[in-house]
Amino acid sequence: MNKITIAIDGFSSTGKSTVAKQLAKHLGYVYVDSGAMYRAVTFYAMQNGLINKDDFNVEGLIYQLPKINISFTFNESLGFAEVYLNGINIEKEIRKLEVSSFVSKVAAIPEVRQQQVKLQQKLGDSKGVVMDGRDIGTVVFPKAELKLFMTASAETRAQRRYDELIERGDDVTFKDVLKNVQERDYLDSNRKDSPLIKADDAIEIDNSNMSLEEQFNKILQLVTMTIEDLE
């Protein structure tokens, strides 16, 4: 059976990573969370005093990019690959709201994007990959056999994110989470370098009223049809 590249783009908290992991596990593909890579760079910037709510030392971050080594290690007990920054597992740290509040600013830096895109493209050289992010179908894999664009209302996405953070024990309010979602939407869609846009040949999926099972089955059907068309 032919292996394909599956590019999943869309707004924050649309469940891109969830369905990408499901697909990768079901198909035996490699899953790459491109958003986690930008979160890792953001976490590095925070830890090294390069970004806070009042200041962003862009030149300092660019200068230190060669020092940032991001890797993925599969965790059998969790069923997915966790993110490592310079050899240290930072999977939990990069999911916090504070990191979310800065990641769009970091991801907008052209030098950061160039570094990560090269790594992402290298990870997908052999096909059989599912990657999610903001510019996967437009920049990273413009020739991907299947491109999806995930969307849902800001309120729906904020509620999902809020529930996830509360379940994890984070001290957040729905108002703050909604504000973060709306701000990230604006920044992601309006940055100069690789803005979040739907590729012309991407299939849009609004999952506002879909269960995880319904979403997975719909997308798996699209994958099956795409592979059959290639055979």
C-alpha positions, 0 to 999 in steps of 0.5 A: 500500500502506498504511503502518503504525507498527511498535512493538517493545518488549522487554528489553535485548539481544533484538535489537530494533534489529537486526530494526527496522533490517532491517524499515525497510530492507526496507519503506522505512520510517523507523527510530528507535532510541528507546534510543539517545536515552536513551543520548545523554542518559546520555552527556551526563550522564556528560560533564557530571559529572551521573552516576557510580557514586557519585552522580546529580545528577537536578535538575542533569540536568533543569535542563540538558535544554533544552541536549540536542539529539538528532538522527539522520543516515542513514549510507549506508555503514552503512545506518542513521541514527547518533545525534548529540548537539548536532551531534557523532556519538556512535554508538560512544560510547553503545554502551559498557558504561559507558553501559549501566550508567547508562541505565536510571537516566536513563531512569527520570526522568519529565522525561527520558521526557516530553522524549523521548516528545514527540520520538519521537511527532513522528518517527512522525507520518507513519506508515511508521516502525519504532521500538524501545524499552521503552514504544513500544507502551504510551506512545509509539504506543499505537495502533500497528497492529503491536506486538511484544514481544521476549524471550529468557533473560538468559544468551542476551542477555548472551552476545549482548551480550558477543560484540558488545562483544568483537568491537568491542574492549571489555575486558569480562567475561561476568559483568559483562555478565550482571550489567548485563543483569539489573540493567537488566531489574529497573530497566526493569520496576520504574520508576514512569514507563512501566515495561517491560511487554507491551502487551495487544495485543502479539505476544510473540516469544521469540528465544532459539533463533531465527536472525536470518533466522528472526526476520526472516521471522517478523516480516515475515510479521506485518507483511504480514498486518497490512497486508493486514488494513487493505486 
